[in-house]
Amino acid sequence: MTTASLSALRPDRELLEETIRPAYDFIVCGAGSAGCVVARRLAEDPNVNVLLIEAGGSDRVPAVIDSTLWMSNIGSERDWCFSAEPSPTVNGRTPPLPMGKVLGGGSSINGSVWARGHKNDFDFWAEEAGDPAWNYESVLGIYRRIEDWKGPADPKRRGKGGLLSILQPENPVPLVGGLIKGAEAIGIPYVDDINGAAMEGDGGCGLANVPVQDGNQRVSMAATYIHPFLGRPNLHVLLCSQITRIVLEGKRATGVEFVRLGKRYAVSADKEVVLSMGAINTPKMLMLAGIGDESELKGHSIEVVQHLPGVGRNFQDHILMAGCCWEYITPEPPRNNAAEFVFYAKSDSSLKTPDLMPVLEETPFGSEVTSKQFDLPVGAASAWTLAPGLARPDSRGEVRLASTDPFAKPRIFANFLSTDSDMKAMVRCVEMCREIGNSAFCAPYRKREVMPGNLKGVDMENFIRNAAGTYFHESCTAKMGRDAMSVVDGSLKVYGIDGLRIADASIMPAISTGNTMAPTVVIGERAAEIIQAAHGLSPVAA
């Protein structure tokens, strides 16, 4: 898509939806990576009416459509602009926690990396849920069904002809070839599909899969699932509409209240309410409705409807470091999604699953601290960053209410690097990234190492704490399972509450290995299957 055509874009007709019925069969709260899927799949049955409510605005804007501009969305009106509470584990910093506030949610503002997750992730989910329909073989079937894979043929693992166009970056920056050879030199094998057999074993390095087409045009879940259905009379999509309350009658969810463009509405759900608001807003709305830990609710004088101590707990996020940066000899503008290389490896060979997931950021990338400490080059094309990341952090945090005001941001205790094991793994990850970046294979693209340099011991740990932050993968705060801290069961129903399910990354019992968009889409697909079966719906494929 050309710059001229991008600049000529106008908001789509979803902004013009003014017909709000008093009741729908299903209300889906949040139009993110899972919410778009659930709403679309339910609306495939023409005999049911579906309302999809999104707090943000239209996704038909250049910064969303052009996947290379994704960082410009951070801190914009398309971001909830959450931040973590100060923590000594990151030297008192308050790392930002971006989350999509736009049609498509995170899939509209993220780095467009399609990472399916590891076999062990889904087998663990199935064990926790007590339901084999969540295991790897079942999830693999969903991926095959929804993908239109453009990469190397793999009929066992990859699908053709599905809704989602998934490919490997076309004509990546030349640096990628050097990174691949540098990774191979330290024992990380190149694989022709990073989402294939590598995610059943010890990992590897290679090109990230991306939902991108025509060079740099984002394939979001809004564009894929919702836009083709906008003309359907049984699907209403309301933007700029913020949920303020889940309406409960006794222990049954019967609807929601929301504010749209300054006006308050109350709408009923004859069958179910589905929360797809993400791992920060979903627990917040549950607690405001009286569903959560009794002591937390009473501390805000909220009447306890259902004591579920796991609401808001178990917060997890892949920890990403804004570090390991090199200046280019010759400036090179970002291409495709500006994150074309990734590797998965183990910090300790005894681990069952890869726990490291660094990614290439094709720009200078520093934190608010490290950007000032080091002479970070200016300009998107001036430098490149191999950003260390943890795929399986042991650190756990929580989301708590700040007040009973539905418009107030909750308090988020991310607790990044709060375990010795995470620090040990991150130190090893930095060492590996530096070995690759400083290898002879990357010399043609390396004028100088900007940061961190050859730091050791306490100095390296201090650098890591100053550079650590979010991978934008907030999850696990309303986990699926069968223990006392579980919030939903294997069918995603909230324990003790009828007519209420959750379908977003908050239900993950443990965070997936890799970027969380793809597993969140799977959660949406599973939720839709479960709801369709529960209500005898007859989906009619588009």
N, C-alpha and C positions, 0 to 999 in steps of 0.2 A: 504494500500500500504506500503510495507516494505521500510526501509531506503535504502537498496541495490537497489531496483527498482527505488526509487526516484533519487538516485545519478546517475543512468544510463540513465536518461532522456536526450533526445536531442531535439533541436528546431523542431517544426513541419513544414510541408511543406509550411505553409502560408508565411514563410520567403523567400521562393524560388520563389514566384510569381513575374515574371519580365515582363510579357506581359501586358502593359498598353495601352489600346485603346484610341484613341483621343476623343471618346464620349461614354457615357453610357446613359441609360434611366434615372437612378436614381443614385445620388451620396450621400452616407451617410457619414457624417463627424464625426468621433468619434465612437469607438467600445466599448462603455461602456454598462451599464445595459439596456439602451433604444436602443442605436445604433445597438447592436447585434440583438435585437428583430426585429427592423425595416428592417434591411438588410435581415435577414432570411425570414421574412414573404413576402417581396416583391419578393425575389428570388424563392419563391415557385411557382410562375408563370414562366414556362420555356421560355416564349416568351419575357421576359424583361431582360435586362442586368443591373446588380447592381454592383457598386463599393463601397466598405467599406474601409475607410481610417483611420488608427490609428497611432498616433504619437509614441506610445510605441512599445515594442517588444513582443516576444512570452510569452504566459502564461504557457508554459510547463516547468516550473522550480519548484524545491521543495518548495520554500517559498510561492508559490501560491497554489500548489496542496495540501499541508499539511495545513489544516485550523488552526491548533494550532500555526502555525508560522506566523500568519498574521501581528503581530506587527513588525516583522523584515523587512517588506516591506516599513514601514514608513521611509522616508528619503533616500530610495534606488533609483535606476534608474527606478523603477516602480511607482514612486511618482513624481508629478509635483513640489513638495516641495514649495508650496505657503505658505505665512505667512501673518498675519494681520498687518496692520499699528499699530504703538504704540498708546495705548489708556489709558487715566487716569482711565477708568472704570475697567481696569485689572492692575492697578498700573504701567502703562507705558510698560507693556509687549507686545510682538509680538507673540502671539500664532501661532504655525504652523497650516496650513490648508491642510492636506493631501488630495490628489485626484489622482485616479488611472491613470497611464500612461502605459498601457499594454493592450493587447487584453483581453477584458472583463471589463476594467475600474475598477470602485470601486468594482464590484462583484468579481474581482480577488484578491483584496488585503484587503477587509474589514473583519469585525468580523463574517461574515456569519450569521447574524441574519435576519430572514424573518419576518418582522413586517408589517402586511397588512394596518394598518391605521384604524382610527375610522370612524364609520358611519357618524358622523357630518363633518368630513373632506371632504368627497366626495360630500355630499349634498351641502356643501358650494361651492366647485368647480363648481358644476352644476349650482348653482345660479349665480355665477360670470360669467360663460361662456354663460348662457342663453341656455343651452343644457342639457336635462335630461339624455343623454347618458353618462354623467360624474358622475351621482349620484351613491349612494351606491348600489342600486339594480343592476344597470348596471355593475359596477365594480365587484360586487360579482360574476356575471356571468363569467367575465373574469378570476377571480381567480379559480372558479370551473373548467373552461376549461383547464387552463394551469398547474394546480397542480396535482401531484400524492401524495396525502396526506397519510402518514403512521401512523397518530395518531388516537385518538378517533373518531369514526364515527360521522359525522354531515352532512348528505346529503344536508341540506339547505345551509350550508356555505362552505363546503370543497369538493374538487374534487378528483376523482380517475382516473388514467390512463393518466394524462397529461404529458407534457414534463418534468416538474420540480419535482424532487424528494424532498419532504419536510417532515421532521420528527422532533420529539423531541429528544434531546440528549440522547444517549444510555449510561446507567451506569454513570450518572454524578458524580462529586466529592461528597463525603458524606456531605460536608458543605451545599449543596443545601437543604437537608432535614431540617437542622437547620434554614436556612434562611426562608424557607416557614413557619415553625412554629412561628418564630419570627415575621414575617409579619402578620400572622393571629392574633397574640396576640395584635397587635396595630390596628386591624380592617380592614386589607387588606385581603380579602378572597382568598384562593387558588382556582384556576380554572384549569380544566384538559386540556384546550386549550386556551392559551392566545390570540389567534387570532379569537376565536369564539364569543360567545355571550358577552364576556367581552368587546369587541370592539364596542358594541352597547349600552353600559351602562357606569358604573362607574369604570371599570377596574378591576384589581385583580393582583395576583402574580402567578408565575409558571415558567415552563420551556420555554425558548425561542424556537421558531421554527427555524430550521436551514436547509439550503440546503447543507447537508453534507451526505456522504454515506461511507460505509465500515470503520466506526470508525472515521476517520478524513480527508477523501478525499473531498475537496471542490467541490461543484456543482456550477460553475460560469455560467454566461450567455453566455460566450464564449464556454465553454464546452457543454452547453445544446443546444444553438441555432446555433452556427457557425461551430463547428468542424464537425458535421454530414453532413454539406453542402460544405465542402472545395473542394470536387471533382467536384462540379457542374460547367459546363462551363459558366453559366450565372452569377456567383458570383465571383468577384475578391476581394481578401482581401490583402491590402497593409499595412505592418507594417513599423515602423521607418520612417513614412511619415507625416510631419507636415504641416498642412494647413497654408498658408501665406496670402491668399486673397480669398474672395468671389467675383467672376466675375459678374458684373452687366452690363446689356445693358439697359440704361434708368432705369426703375423701375422693371426690371425683372432679377432674378438670372439665369445665363446661364451656370455656371460652377464654378470651383475652381482652384486655383493655389496652389501647394505644393512643398516642398523640400523633397526628399528621398535620403538618403545616399549621400548627397552633390550635387545632381543633381536636377534642377528645372523642373517642369512639369506644363502644363496647360491642363485640361480635361474638356470637355463640358458635361452638363446634358441636354438631350433632353426634359425631362419631369420636374424633380424637383431636387433641392438640399435640403437635410435634415440636419440641424445642431443638433448634439447630442454630443456636446463637453463639457457639464457640465455647472454649474451655474457660473463659473469664465471665462472659455474660450469662451463660446457662446456669452455673451455680449461683450467681447473683440473683437471678430471677426465681430460682427455687427457694432460696433463703427468704426473699421478700414475701413469698407465698406461704411461708411457715413450714417449709420442707428443708430440714437440715439438722445440724447439731443443736440439741436443746439448749446448751449453755450459750452458744453463739446467738441463737434467736432471742433468748430471754434477755441477753445483754443489750438488745435493741428494742426490747418490749414488744417483740413479735409473737403472736399467739402460735404455739407449736401445733401444727396439723399432723406432721409425721416426723418422728425423730430418726434422722438418717445422718449419723456422724461423719460419713464419708463425703458429704457434699462440700465441695471446695478443697478437699484434701487431695494428697497424692499428685499435686501439680508437678508436671514434668515438661521439660523443653530441651531439645538438643542445644548444647552450649557451643556457641560459635565465637571464635576469637577474631577481632579486627586486627590481625597481625600477620607477620611473614610477608612483607611487601618488598618488591624490587622495582627500580626505575627502569623503564625501557631505554634502549639505545636509540631506537627510532620509534616515535609514538605510534601506537596502534589502536584505532577506535574499536570499541566492543562490537561483537557480532552476535547474531541470533539472540539468545537470552542473556548474554554477557556473563554466563556461568557454564562454560561448555565442557569442563573437565571435573571429574570427581574420582576419589578412590575410597574404597572400604577396606580396612585392615584391622588387625588385632594389636592392641598394645601389649598383650601377653598371649603367647601361643597356647596357653592352657584354656583360654576362653572358648566357649561353645559358638559364639556369634561375633562377627566383627563389631568392634566398639568405637572405631574411629571413622570419621567421614568428612575429611577436608574437601573444600570446593574452591575452584578458581573463581575469583572475582576479577573481572577484566578492567579494573579501575584501582586507584589508590583507595585503601580501605583502612581507616583507623578509628579508634574510639574517641570520645571527647577528651580523653586524657592522652592517649598515645599519639594522637594527631598533633598535639602541642609539644610533646616530648621529643618527637623525631621530626626531621626535615621532610615532611610528606610532600611529594610533588603535587602540583596543582594541575587540574584538567583530567577529564575522564580517560583520555588516551595516553596519559603520561607514565602510568605505572600499572603493575599487575600484582595481585595478592593471592597467595595460596592460603586460604583461611582455615586454620585448624578447627576441627569440630568433633564433638563427642556424640556418637550414635546411641549409646546406651548409658546415659548418666545415672549414677546412684543418688545424686542429690534430689531431694524432694521438697516441695514448697506447698503453699496453700493460698487460697483466695478467701478473703473475709470481707464482710460488709463494712463500709465506712459509715453509713447511715441508712435510714429507711427511705431516703429520697431515691426514686427509681432512676433519676438522671445523674446521680452521683457515681463517680467511678469507685469501684471496690478497691480494697487494699490487697496488693499482690506481693506475697513474700516468695520470690523466685528461688532464693537460697542457692544460687549458682555456686559451684565449687565448694559446697559445704561438707564434702567428704574427702578424706585423704586419697581415696581411690580415684576420684575424678581429677584431682590435681596431678596425681602420678600419671594417669592416662594422658592428660593434656600436655604435660612436659614431654612425654614420648612423642605425641603427635606433632608438637612444634619441632622436635629434633628431626622427625621424618620429613616434614615440609621443608625445612632448611636444607636437608641433604638433597632433596629433589631440586629445589630452586637454585641451589648453588652448584649443581652438577654441571659438567662440561656440556651436556645436552641442551641446557638452557642458556649457555653463555651468549649465543647470538642475540638473545632478547634481554640481556641483563647488563645495564650500565653500572649499577651498584645495588647492594642490599640496603634498603632503607631501614628496616627493622625486622627482628629485634637485635640481630647481631649475636655474637657468641656469648650470651649470658649464661651464668651457671648458678645453681643453688637458690638462695633466697632472692637474688636479683631476677632470675628467670621466673620464679613464682610470683614475684611482685609485678613483673611485666604482664604475666598471664592474668592476674587479678584486675589489672588496669585495662586489659584488652577484652576480657570476656563479656559476653552478652548473649542475646537471643539468636536463635536460628529461625525465629518467627514460627515456631512449631509448638505453641502452647497446647497442652493436652492433659488428659487423665484425671480431671477434677470431678467427674461423676461416673466413676469406673463401673464397668460391667463385671459381675462376678457373683459369688455366693457367700462371701464372708461378711462380717459385721460392718465393714467399711465400704461395701458395694452399694451403689446407688440404683443401678438398673440390673435386670436379669438378662438372660440370653436373648430374650425377645425385645430388649431395650425398653421395657416397661419400668417406670419408676416404682420402686417397692412401696407398697401401701397406698398407692394412688391410682385410681382407675382413669382411663381416658387420657393418659399422659405418657408419652415416650420421648426419648432423647436420641437424636441422630446427629452427632458431630464428633469431633476428636476428643471431647471430654469423656466419652465412654471407653476409651482405650484403657485396658487394665495396666498396660505398660506401653511406653511410646514405641512406635515402629522404628525399624532400622532404616533410616533414610528420610527424606522430606515427606511430610505427612499428608500432602494433598491427595495423592492417589489412594492411600488407605482410607482417607475420609470419604472419598467418592464411593469406595467399596462399602463403607458403613451406610451411606445413603442408599445404595442399591439393596443391601441386606434389609435395611429398615423398610423399604418399599415392598420387598418380597413378603416380609413378615406381615405388614399391614394389609396387603392385598389378600393374603391367605386368611387372615383373621376376619376380614369383612366380606369375603367372597367376591372380590372385585375381578373384573374381566378386562385386563389391559388390552388395548388395541394399539399395536405398534404403529408409529408414525411412518 
